[in-house]
Amino acid sequence: MSEQRADPVIVPHAELSAEALQGVIESFVLREGTDYGSHDVSLQQKVAQVLRQLERKEAQIVYDPDTESIDIVVRRPSAV
């Protein structure tokens, strides 16, 4: 008998409180460990960059009910 997996839920960033959104973005930035090149980028700058991606709909917040986890994923460009 196979378990039924629940579909991920897209969470509009504007529906989160400012504190919750900040926490989700900081957690994502700290987990990613992205290489920003030869110069240091502050946590605040990284958070601002991710927030801009969310506002431009280049990234989205996704909640996985199976693992009860939340993540930010970059959206794929739609095919033409």
WOTA-V826740 format. One record per residue. N is the residue number from 1. RES is the residue in one letter. SS is DSSP state (H for helix, E for strand, C for the rest). PSI is psi in whole degrees, 0 to 359 (999 if undefined). Layout:
n:N res:RES ss:SS psi:PSI
n:N res:RES ss:SS psi:PSI
This chain:
n:1 res:M ss:C psi:122
n:2 res:S ss:C psi:147
n:3 res:E ss:C psi:141
n:4 res:Q ss:C psi:128
n:5 res:R ss:C psi:138
n:6 res:A ss:C psi:146
n:7 res:D ss:C psi:144
n:8 res:P ss:C psi:152
n:9 res:V ss:E psi:126
n:10 res:I ss:E psi:128
n:11 res:V ss:E psi:111
n:12 res:P ss:C psi:128
n:13 res:H ss:H psi:330
n:14 res:A ss:H psi:345
n:15 res:E ss:H psi:352
n:16 res:L ss:C psi:150
n:17 res:S ss:C psi:160
n:18 res:A ss:H psi:320
n:19 res:E ss:H psi:318
n:20 res:A ss:H psi:317
n:21 res:L ss:H psi:315
n:22 res:Q ss:H psi:315
n:23 res:G ss:H psi:318
n:24 res:V ss:H psi:315
n:25 res:I ss:H psi:315
n:26 res:E ss:H psi:317
n:27 res:S ss:H psi:316
n:28 res:F ss:H psi:312
n:29 res:V ss:H psi:316
n:30 res:L ss:H psi:329
n:31 res:R ss:H psi:327
n:32 res:E ss:H psi:319
n:33 res:G ss:C psi:38
n:34 res:T ss:C psi:142
n:35 res:D ss:C psi:119
n:36 res:Y ss:C psi:18
n:37 res:G ss:C psi:205
n:38 res:S ss:C psi:352
n:39 res:H ss:C psi:150
n:40 res:D ss:C psi:141
n:41 res:V ss:C psi:127
n:42 res:S ss:C psi:161
n:43 res:L ss:H psi:318
n:44 res:Q ss:H psi:321
n:45 res:Q ss:H psi:318
n:46 res:K ss:H psi:317
n:47 res:V ss:H psi:316
n:48 res:A ss:H psi:321
n:49 res:Q ss:H psi:315
n:50 res:V ss:H psi:320
n:51 res:L ss:H psi:318
n:52 res:R ss:H psi:321
n:53 res:Q ss:H psi:320
n:54 res:L ss:H psi:317
n:55 res:E ss:H psi:326
n:56 res:R ss:C psi:3
n:57 res:K ss:C psi:28
n:58 res:E ss:C psi:343
n:59 res:A ss:E psi:161
n:60 res:Q ss:E psi:156
n:61 res:I ss:E psi:131
n:62 res:V ss:E psi:129
n:63 res:Y ss:E psi:130
n:64 res:D ss:E psi:106
n:65 res:P ss:C psi:333
n:66 res:D ss:C psi:319
n:67 res:T ss:C psi:355
n:68 res:E ss:C psi:42
n:69 res:S ss:E psi:160
n:70 res:I ss:E psi:144
n:71 res:D ss:E psi:167
n:72 res:I ss:E psi:129
n:73 res:V ss:E psi:145
n:74 res:V ss:E psi:131
n:75 res:R ss:C psi:143
n:76 res:R ss:C psi:140
n:77 res:P ss:C psi:141
n:78 res:S ss:C psi:143
n:79 res:A ss:C psi:144
n:80 res:V ss:C psi:999
